[in-house]
């Protein structure tokens, strides 16, 4: 294996789904530095107590093996499972080493608290509580083993019951701190109620403006009519962006209701494309269906996903270009592919394009270019239904946005 490939293997996994990629990066940031710190600390301890070399080397090897296993699991697309392996594995390792080295004592409490914090960061409240339960079970095992004389206490150690009470109090304190940090209200940015109020206030004047522009468009001809048409298109895009702002906020907060029904994606795509042909009469837009097009999904959310992707595809495609929507189905999932003939998004930018509000997101000649709300909505709406979205390079040019939804 070359040096470059070794570095690539140890690098944070680049997964297709944004949420999994974020989890994998968080896991990578926590796990490998933790292993480095443990190795350095135990190395210093060996210098102070050379007779502990074998025991401490065993601990380093166990933690290193655990880190390697969870990194491979994360690279395989399962960072959540890898996070659970990390916190439970570390809890088991510390409990086992404490059993060998003198039972329940203060360093055990320190490690247990650290693992609860790590679980809270990687897995949220459920992970923190589950890890706390595992650590409490470990403390009980160590206390019972000490009481029954199954292990040898460290020189100068206090009572097993006192050590158990200290560890349990430390675990409880870790849970309280986690709750205080995660349940406090957000003070930065707009909350969901403010976003809802803002969007509601904007909808009425925009609808009035659209109505007046439509009247003007029917009465004017020539360049003036084209100018009004451009203004009308801009207002519609602005209205779509405000709706996307609300939807993105709801999806990020987990407050968007998902209503699943058996839906014919082909019929949905034909309805969207028929409306798009009216809005963009000069564009070449077509739909094709391959295989079973039925899917158990939220029809309204899915319709808006297709609308956003088709609208973006039309905006970036040149006048003589084509936009193609392909509905396909397999036994496990249904897919929606929207192909444009616009500028190809470079591979290194294909994940950032779904991130809203980022200054470094790739720019496309669409109404979505400044905020990224439309494509961000698509990603969040797809993932809320248990699916995934990605970009592939088109042939011979352009891009293919692929949505995969479980049946």
N, C-alpha and C positions, 0 to 999 in steps of 0.2 A: 504494500500500500504506500503510495507516494505521500510526501509531507503535505501537499495541497489537499489530497483526499482525506487525510487524517484530520486536518483543520476543518474541512467541510463536514465531516462526521460529527465533530464536537460542537459545531456551530448550532445556534438555535434552529429548530426545525421550521421549514417554510411550508406550512400546510395550506390547502386550498381555501378552507373556510376561515373567515376572519376571526370568529370567536375561538376556534380551536388554535389558530396561530397565536392569538394573544395569550391563551392559557399555556401553550407550549413555551412561549418566551418567558412568562412569569415563572414557570417551573424551572426553566433553565437558569434564570437569574438567581433563584433561591437555592437550587440543589448543588450546583458545582461550587459556588463560593462557600457554601456550608461545608462541603467535603474538604475544601482547601483549608478552611479555618480549623476543622477537626484535626486534619493531618498535621498542621503547624503546632497546635496546642499539645497534641499527644507526642509530637517529636520533642518539644521542649520538656514535657514531663519525663520522657525517657532519658534526656540529658541529666535531669535532676535525680531520677531513680533508675539507673541502668538495669536493675534486676527486673523491671516491668516491661522490658523490650518485647518479649513474646506476646504478652497479654495485650499491650497497646497496638502492636502490629496486627494482631488478630482483629481488633476493633476497626483499625483503618481498612483492612482488607474486606471486612464485612460491609462497612459503609460504602467503600468503593464499588464492590459488587452490586450493592443495592442501587447506587447512582447509575451504573452502567445499564442495569436492567430497566430502570424507569426511563432513561434516556432513549433506549431502543423502543420501548413502548410508546413514548411520546412521538418519536420519529415515525412510528407506524400509524399515526393519526389518532391516538388515544391518550391525549395529555391528561384528561380527567382521571382515567384509570391509573396513570402514572403518578398523579398527585396523591391518590389514595394509597398507592404502594409506598410512596415516600413517607407519609406521616405514620402509617401503621407499621411499616418496616423499621423506621427509626425508633418508634416506641418499643417494639419488641427487642431490638438490639440493645437499647439502653437498659431495659428490664433484665435481659439475660446477662449483660455485663455486670450489672449491680448485684445480681444473684451470685456471681463468681467472686466479686471483689468486696463484699462486706455488707450487703443488704441495703436497706432504705436509708438514705442520707441526703444532705443538702444538694450535692451536685445532681442527684436524680431529679429533684424538684426543679432545678434550673433548666435541665434538658426538657423535662415534660412541659414546662411553660413555653419554652421556645418552640416545641413541636405544635402546641395549640395555636400559637401566633402564626406559624407557617401554614397550618391547615386553614385558619381563618382567611389568610391572604389568598390562598390558592383555591379553596373550595367553599368559602363563605361560612355562614353560621352553622349549617349542617355539618360541615367538615370539622369546625372547631369543637362542636359538642360531641361528635363521634370520637374525635381524638382525645378529648378530655375523659370520655368514658373509658377508652382503651388505657389511658395513663392511670386512671383510678383503679382499674382492674389490675394493672401491673403493680401499683402500690399495695393493693390487698395481697397479691401473691407474695411479694417481698416480705410483708409484715407477717403473714401466716408462716412462711418459711423460716423466718427468724424466731418466731414464737415457738415453733415445733422443733427448733434446733437443726433444721435441714441445711442451714448455711452458717458460715462463721462470720461473726460481726467484726467490723473494723476495730482496731485498737482505739479506745477512748470513745467509742460510739455510745450514744445515749440509748434510752429505751426504744423498742420497736414501735410502741404505740405513739410516743412523742414524735418520732420521725414520720409516721403515717399521718398524724394530724397536721404536721408542718407541710407535707407534700399536698394533702387535700386542700388546705387553705391556699397554697400557691396556685393550684389548679383552678380553684374558685375565683381567685383574684384575676387570673388570666382570662377567664370567661367574662367577668364583669368588665374588664378593660376592653375586650373585643366588642361587647354589646355597646359600650359607651361610644366607641369609635365608629361603629357601623350604623348605629341607629340614630345618630345625631342628624338633624335636618341639614340639607345642603344649603350653603349660603352663597355659592358661586353660580353665576349664570341664571337663566330663567327657569323657574319651576314649571311644572305641567299646567297648573291653573293659570299662570301668567301667559303661557303660550296659547292656551285655549281662548283667553280673553282677547289677546292680540289678534288672533286669526278671525275670531267672530267680528271684531270691530272693522277689520279690513275687507271682509267679504261684501258687505253692502255697497260701499262706494265703488268697489271694482265691478260689481254686477251692473250698477248704474252706468259706469263708463263703457262697459261692453255693449249694453243696450244702445247707447247713443252712437257708438262707433258703427254698429251694425246698421242703424238707420242711415248714417252718412254714406256707408259703403254702397247701399242700394241706390242712392241718389246721385253719386258721383261717377265720373268716367275718366279713363286715361290715367295720367300720372297721379292725380289727386286720389283716385280710387285705390291705386297701388300703395300710396302712402298711408291711407286709412287702413288698408289690409295689413300692412306691416305693424301699425300701431295696435290693431286688434290682436294680432298674433302675440305681440309683446305683453299685452294685458292678460291674455289667456295663460301665457307662460308664468306671469307673476302670480295669477290665481292658483295655478297648479303648484307653484313653489310654496305658497302660504299653506295650502292643504298638506303638502309634504312635510312642512315644518311641524305641524300639529301631529301628523301620523308618526314621524320619526321620534318625536318626544314621547308619544304614547307607547311606541314599540320599545324604546330604550328603557322606559319605566316599567315595562311588563304589564301595561294596562290596556293594551289593545285586545279586545275580545276576538277569539278565533272560532268561527262557526264552520265546521267541516260538513260538506255534502258531497255525494258522488256527482262529479262535474265532468262534462264533456269539454276537454280543453280545446279540441278542434273547433267546436261551435263557438266557444269563447273567443278564440283567436280570429275567426271569421268576422264576428261582430266588431271586434276592435279594429281590424283592418278595413272593414267597410266604412267605419266612421273616419278612419285616417285618410282614406281616399277622398272623402268629401273635404276634409280640412286641408289636404295636400293634393289637389287635383292633378298636378304635374308629376307626381312621384310614382315610380313603379314599385308597387307593394303586392306581394303574393303570399299565399298560405299553402303549405303542403302537409299532409298527414301520413305518417308511417307507423302502422301497427295500431294497437289499442290506445285510444285517446282519453279513456275514462280515468279519473283520479279523485281520491277522497281528499278534498282540499277546501279552503275557504274561497268561494267563487268571486266574491267582491275584491278581496285582497289580490287574488291571482289575476283578475281582470286588470287591476291597476298596475300590477307588475308588467303585464304585457303592454299596456298602454304606454308606460314610461319607457320601456325598451324600444318599442316601435317608434315613438316620438323622437327619442334620441338618435335612433338609426336614420330616420328621415332627415333630421337636422344636419348630420355630418356627411350624408351621402350627396354626391354631386348630382346635378340635374339629370344627367344621363345614366346615373347609377341605379342599382336595384337594392331593394330591401326584401329579405326573404324570412318568413316565419315558418319554422318546421316543428310540428308536434309529433313526438315519437313515444313509444311505450314499450316497456319490457315487463317481466313478471314482477320485479321488485319496485320499479319506479317509473314515473312519466317525466318526459323532458320537453322543455320549450327552448328552441334555439332561434335567436334573432340575429340575422347576418346583415351587416352594413358594408358599404364600400367607401368608408371614410378613412382618415389617417389611422394607421395601425398603432395600437397602444403597445409600447415596448414591454417586454416580459417583466422587467423589474418594477414597472408601474401598475401592473394589473391587479394588485391587491389594494393599493392606495386609492385607486379610482372610486372604490366603494366607501371611502371614509369621508364623512361630511366635515365641513368647516376647516379643512386642512389647507394651509397655504401652499404646500408642496405637492398637492394632488395634481395629476396630469390634466392639462387643459384640453377640452374638446369644444368644438364650435357649436355649442348647444346652450339652451337656456339653463342647463344644469351646471355650467362650467364654474361659476363663482362659488357656489355653496356646496355642491355635490349632494343636495337633498334628494333628488330623484333617484339616483343610483343607490344612495344610502338607504332610502325607503325600500328599494327592491331587495337589497341584501337582508335587511331586518325582517321584511315581510316573508321572504323565503325561509330564513332560519327559524322564524316563529312557527312555521309549519313543519319544521324538522327537515328542511331541504338544504340545498347548497346552490350557490351561483358562482360562476367563474367566467373568464374571458379566454378565448382561443383565437389564434391568428387565422384570418380568413384566407381563402384561396380564390383568385391570385392575390387579392389585397383585402384590406378592411379587417373587421373584427367579427367574432361570433360570441354573443353573450348566451351562455348555456345555463338554464335553470333546471335543476333536478328536484322533483318532489316525490316523497314516498307515496305509494299507492294506499 
